[in-house]
Amino acid sequence: MYDRGLGLLTGQSDSGAGLRSLFSPADRVGIKVNTIAGRDLTSPPEVTLPFARLFSRIGIPEKNVVIWDRTNRELKAAGYLLNAAGSGVRILGTDTAGAGYGPEPIIHQGIGSRFSAVLTDLVTASVSFAVLKDHGLAGVTAGLKNYFGSIHNPNKYHDQNCDPYVAELFDAPPVRTRHRLTILDALVVQCHRGPSFHARWAETAETLVFGTDPVAVDAVGWRLLERLRKAKGLPTLEEEERPPRYLQTAERMGLGRSAAADIRIVEDEV
């Protein structure tokens, strides 16, 4: 899936060539995962570690690749073995000793937050490796909203369906200057009652979505989620008054394209 997805995304022959078109051997790569929902609704190590190890193909040592999230506790609960300083790919939470959040908030539009030092100090390039989920307030949580896990106060940004905050946070310099790639994990999709795990509404879709346009990836994920909801007899997010309006805001801010007519989708089955 990585060879085909990254190859098709970049027009290259395989994942190594695809990554080489997006990253430099001098990069220190952060792979931001989302472990808040626990083992049942997290991209597991069996999915993320093979991706992380691909960077060695382009000359980035494994020690310069870090899989990370908010806390060590959440990473361990999702099945990750922490590795803050050993050999191989590093795996750590922002609460790791020596990391933490920056001492001063970064003010950007409506955002005033302290950012994880993993993002600001440890890495030069970022991948949002997000699980596709329904969200009771935002409508959809995917690649853009995954960066809520990089700040100390995400609870401040959930009014008005999280709009414009999801877009404004992504536009903040610590995120926008580092983000290179979104991989949307739709292997299992929480199509209702998210973002926590509810087995009744967790649907197997066996899909990964790759994109360099972070808005387009999330828009594709939203439409996939709507198809799954329809198949379950659920109303649309618009009918429930919680569509992901932040996608249109992100487009107006120049972060990417959200309209289906403006997005080219290349599909392959492996």
N, C-alpha and C positions, 0 to 999 in steps of 0.2 A: 504493500500500500504506500509506503514512503517512496520507494523508487518510482512508482507510477505517478503518485500525486505530485511530488516535487518536480519530476520530469515534465509532466504535462503543464504544470503551473508556469515553469520557467522556459519551456521549449527546449530543454536539455535531455540528454539520453538517460540519466539516472539521478538518484538522490544526491550523489556526490557532486556531479556537475551542477545540479540545481542549487545546492547550498553554496557552491563556489560563486554563483552569480549574485548571491544575496549577502554573503558574509566574507570577511577577510580573515586570513590566518592569524592576524594580530588581534582579532576580536576576543573578548571574554563574553561568553554567551550565557544569558539567564533564560531559563525556561520556566515561566510562571504558570504553575498548575493551580487547580482549585480543589482543595481537600475538605471544604467546610461541611459537605454532606456525608462524610465518612466513607468507609470502604465500598459500600454498595453503589455510590454515585460519584466516584473519583476516577480519573484516568490512572490506572494502576501502574506500578513500576514495570510490569511486563509490556506496557504500551509505551511509556515515556522513555525508559532507559535505552531501548534499541534506537530511538530517534536521537537521544543525546549522544550516543556513541558514534553516530554517523559523522559528527563534526571532525573526528580524527581523520576522515578521508580527505579533508581540505586543509590539513595541517594545524588544526586547533587541538592542543593537548586536552585529554579528558579532564585534567585538573582545572582547565579554564572554562569548563562547562558546569553550570550549577542549576539543579532543579530546586525550586524554592516556592515557599508560600508563607502565610502569616506566622504560623507557630510550629514548633517541633512536635507538639502534642498532636496536632491535626495531621501532620505528615505521617507520624508513626501509626496513628489510628487508621490511616488509609493504606497501610501496608509498606510504607517506605522505611528503609534502614538508613538512619542519619549518617552523614559523612561530611563533617565540617572541614576537616583538614587532612584526611587521608589521601591515598592514591585513588585514581579513577574519578568518575563524575562525582561532584560534590552535591550533597542533598542537605538542605538546611532551612530553618525558619528564620524569620526576621528577629525572633527573640533569642537567637543564638548569641552567646557571649561574644562581644566585639562587634556585633551588627547593630540591631536596634533601628530606631527611627532618627532622622536628622534632628538636630537640636532646635531648629527654627522652622516654622511653617513656610511653605512656598505659596505665595499668593498668585493666583492666575484666574482671571475672570471671576466666577462665583465660588472658586475653590480656595480654601486656605487650609493646607494639610502638611503634616510632616511625612516625608516619604521614606520608605524602607531604604536603609543604607545598602542592602543587597542590590537594589536597582540603581541607586545614585553613585555608589562607590565601588561596588564589586564587579559590575558588568558594563560593557560598552554597547551590547546589542541584545535585544529582547525578543523572545517568542512568547506570544500568549497562547498557551495550550489549555484550552477551556472546554468544559463540559457543557453541552447544549441543554438548557433547563428552562422550564416555565418559572416565572418569578411573580409572586403575588402582588408586587407593586410596579416593577419595571415592565412586566409582561414577559420579557425574555432576558435571560442572563447568558452571555456568551463571551466572545473574545474581548469586546470593549470593556464590559463591566467587570471582567476578570481582574482588571487593574484596581478595582476597589480594594483588593487584598494587598495593595502596595502602600496604603496610607493608614494613619493611626486613627482616623475618625470617619470611616465610611457611613456610620449611622447618621451623620449630618446631611446626607445627600440622597434621601429617599422620598422627599416630597415631590408632588407633581409627576408621579410615575418615573422618578429619578431623572427627569428632564428639566434643565439641560445638563445636569451634573455628570452623567456618564460621558457625554461628549466633551465637556470642559475638562474633566480629569484626564481623558486621553490626550487632549490638546496641550496639557501642561508639559513644560520642557522635559522633566525627567522621564516621561513616557514617550512623547512624540519623537524626541531625538534618538531614542534607542530602539523603538519598535521596528522590526523588520518583517515579521511573518506571523500570521495567525493559523493555528491548526485547531479546528473545531472538532472535538470528540463527540460524535453522534453515534457511537457504537450502541449505547443505551441512552435514550432521551427521556428526561422527566417532562412529560407533556402537560402535566396538571399538578397542582398543589406543591409546586416547587417554591424555593430552591432545595428544600430538604427531600430526602428519599421517601417515596411512597410506592411500594411495590405494585399496587393496582394501576398506577398511572405511569410506570416506567416501561417504555416501549423499546424493543430491540430494533435498531435501524441499520446497524452494521456499516456505518458510514464515517469517513473522515473527510472534512472539508479543508482545503488548503487555499490560502489567499494572501496576497500582498496588499490588497485593499481591505482594511479592517472593517469598514462599514459594509462593504459588499458581502463579506463572509458572514457577518451577523444577519444581514438581510436574507441571505440564502438559508441560514439556520432558522430564522423566524418562519419562513414559508414552509420549511420541512416540518417544524413543530406544529404549524397550523394544519398540515395534511394529516399528521398523526392525531391531532385533536378531533378533526372531522371524522376520521375513521372510528374514533371512540364515542361519537355522538355528542361531543362537547361543543359549546358555542365558541365563536371566534374571540380572540382577545379584544377586538374592537367592540364586540357585543358585551363583553365583560368590563368595558371602559378601562382597559389597561393595555392598549397597543404600545409597542416600543417606540414612542414618539421621539426618543432621543436619537434614533437613526436619521430622521429627517433633519434634526438639529445638527447632527454631525456632518451631514451632506452640505448644509448651508455654511458650515464652518470650513468647508474645503477638506474634510478628512477622508472623503471617499464617496461612493455612489450607493444609493439605497433602492432606487427604482428598478424593478425587474427588467425593464426594457434596456437599461443601461449596463446590465451585468452579463458578461459572457460566461456561461457555465460549460465546462468540459467534464463529462462523466466517463468513468471507466469502471469495470467490474473485475475484481481479481479473486 
